[in-house]
Amino acid sequence: MVPPPQDDPADSPEALRTAIWDVVRLVNASAGRLPLAAVVEARRITDVLSDIVATSEARPLDIQAVLSVRATTTDYLPTTVRTYLAVDESLVDVPRASGRTPRESLMEQLDALEGAALAVLQASRQQDVDGLLTQGAFLRTKFSRSDLEI
């Protein structure tokens, strides 16, 4: 008999909160080299990710939410920040072949990450609403008087 799979400790709300704080520290430590708007945008992303994890207080996080938060905090956001920081400062406002500057590209990437995080948060909150509606239907069925009663 095969034992049931164990939950990955990296998927726990505590581990996700730690990963979020790690990326917050990276953003804060890089604030002197990042555009101010990028620092604000990156911190908005981490705030949304924290809001997603906070939904675990009401019910376990959906696997898609876990994967999104983990990937954003351990790969997407730190890679975006570090890649921008690797660009020579004299080139951050020089348009590339795409017509965009590295600074503009950074902001586009951060906007995309925030949009994705907001979509996950909305889906998590929708699950809470769905759960409340389901509970309400259950309670109405459970505690309403039956039409069969005399």
N, C-alpha and C positions, 0 to 999 in steps of 0.2 A: 504494500500500500504506500502510495506517495503522499508525503505530508503536504498540507496546504501551503501555498507560498507565503512567506513572511513579508510584512510590509517593509519597504525600504526606509531606513531611518532618515535618509535625505528627503523623504517626502513628508515628514512630520511638520506640523505648523511651527514648531520650535526651530527646526533646521531651516525652514523657509524664511523665518524671521531673521535668523543669523545670516543667511545668504543676502537678504535685503540690506541688513546693516553693513555687510562687507562692501556692497556696491555703493551705499551711501558714503562710507568712509573714502572709497576711491574717488567719488565725485567731489566730495569736500576737499580732499587732498589735492585734487587737480584743478580746483576752482580758479587759481591764479593763471592757468594756461588755457582754460576753456572760456568761450564767450559767455557772458553773464546769462544770456537767454538760454544757452545750452545747460548751464548749471540749474537754472530754474526748471527747465523742461525735464531734465534727468531726475530732479527731486520730485516733480509731479508724478513721474513714472513710478518712483519708489513708493510714493504715498498711495497710489492706486494699487500697487502690488500688496502693500500692507493691508489695504482695505479688503482685498481678495482673501488674504490669509485670515483676516478677522472674521470672515463669514464662517470659519471653522468652529467658532464658538457656538453656533446654532446647529450645525450638522457637519459631518465629515466633508472635506473638500472633494469635489469631483476630480477624477484623474486628469481631465483636460486642464483644469485650473492648476493642479499641482505641476503638471508638465510645463505649462506656460510660465508660471512663476519661477520655477527652477531654471528653465532655459534662459529666461530674460535676465535673471540675476547672476547666473554663473557663466553665461556666454554672450547673449546678444548685447546687453547694455554695457558690460565691461569691455567687450571687444570693440564696440563702437567708440567708446571713450578713448581707449588705448590706441586705436588706429588713428584717430584724429590727433592725439598727442604726439604720435610718431612723425607727423607731417612737420617739416621745417616751418617755423613761424613766419618766415618771409614768403611762404607759398600759400598760406591759408586763405588769402583773398585773391589769388590768381586763378582765373577761370581755366578749367581743364577742357579737354576735347568735347565733353558733354555740354559745355557752356556754363556749368555750375562750378562754384568755388568749393574747396574743401569745407569751408565754414557752412555754406549753403547745404552741402551734402550731409554734413553732421546734423543740421537742424531737420532735414527731411527724414533722416533715419530715426532721430528721436521722436519726431511726430508720428512716424509709422509705429514705433514701439508703444507710444502712449495710446494710439488708436487701438492697437491689439489688446493692450492691458485693460482699457476701458470696456472693450467688447467682452472680455472674460469676466470682468466685474459685473457687467450687466447680466450676463448669463447666470452668474452665481446668485445674484439677487433675484432673478426670475425664478430660479429653483426654490428660493425661500418663499416667494409668493405662491408658486405652485404647491409647495408643501403645506402652506397655510390653507389654501383652498381645498386641498385633499383632506386635511384634518377636519376642516369645517364640514365637508360632505359626510365624512365618517361619523362625526358627532351628531349631525342632523339625523342620519340613518339610525344610529345607535339609540338616541334618546328621544326621538319623536314618537308620538303615539301612532301605533299601527292602525291602518284603515280597517283591519280585521277585528279590532277590539270593539266590544259592545258597550 
